[in-house]
Amino acid sequence: MKKLFAVMLALSTLPVLAGPAAAQLTGQHRQKTMLQVEEEQKKKDAEKAQKEYEATMRKNQGEGGDQAAVDPWANMRSVDGSQPKR
């Protein structure tokens, strides 16, 4: 009977002692919280947007960044200073 009691006591104290040790595991065994997942997704989205922006800027500069700007109202202005066209 004493032997059974000692075994039961040992088995019941084992989880109590192992609990804090399990809490100190490194991050490799822990699950990520929703906030961490959202932050990582936002970071990935921001990096993707930055890469797309840089690719667009390189493309636009490569197409002839020294071209004259297009004036969509040029046909409405007069060249000699007279009345505008209507």
C-alpha positions in Angstrom: 0.0 0.0 0.0 2.8 2.4 0.9 4.5 1.5 -2.4 1.3 2.3 -4.4 0.9 5.6 -2.5 4.5 6.6 -3.3 4.0 5.8 -7.0 0.7 7.8 -7.1 2.4 10.7 -5.4 5.3 10.6 -7.8 3.0 10.5 -10.8 0.9 13.4 -9.5 3.9 15.7 -8.8 5.6 15.1 -12.2 3.2 17.4 -14.2 3.5 20.0 -11.5 7.3 20.1 -11.9 7.3 19.7 -15.7 4.8 22.5 -16.3 7.3 25.4 -15.8 9.9 23.6 -17.8 7.5 23.3 -20.7 6.7 27.0 -20.6 10.4 27.8 -21.1 10.6 26.0 -24.4 12.2 28.0 -27.2 9.9 29.6 -29.8 10.3 26.7 -32.2 7.6 24.7 -30.5 5.2 27.6 -29.7 2.3 28.5 -32.0 2.1 32.1 -33.3 -0.6 34.3 -32.1 -3.0 35.9 -34.5 -1.3 39.3 -33.9 2.1 37.9 -34.9 0.6 36.3 -38.0 -1.1 39.6 -39.0 2.1 41.5 -38.5 4.1 39.1 -40.6 1.5 39.3 -43.4 1.6 43.1 -43.3 5.4 43.1 -43.5 5.3 40.7 -46.5 2.7 42.8 -48.2 4.7 46.0 -47.7 7.9 44.3 -49.1 5.9 43.1 -52.1 4.5 46.6 -52.7 7.9 48.2 -52.4 9.4 45.8 -54.9 6.5 46.4 -57.4 7.0 50.2 -56.9 10.7 50.0 -57.6 10.2 47.8 -60.7 7.6 50.3 -62.0 10.0 53.2 -61.4 12.8 51.4 -63.2 10.5 50.6 -66.1 9.3 54.2 -66.4 12.8 55.6 -66.2 13.9 53.2 -68.9 11.1 54.3 -71.3 12.6 57.7 -71.7 12.4 59.8 -68.6 13.8 62.8 -70.5 10.7 63.1 -72.8 8.8 66.4 -72.8 5.8 66.4 -70.6 2.5 66.1 -72.4 0.1 69.1 -71.9 -3.5 67.9 -72.3 -4.7 71.5 -72.4 -2.3 72.6 -75.2 -5.0 72.8 -77.8 -7.1 75.1 -75.6 -4.3 77.7 -75.1 -3.3 80.2 -77.7 0.3 80.4 -78.7 0.4 84.1 -79.6 -1.5 85.4 -76.5 -4.8 86.1 -78.3 -8.1 84.7 -77.2 -8.2 81.0 -76.4 -10.0 78.7 -78.8 -13.5 77.7 -78.0 
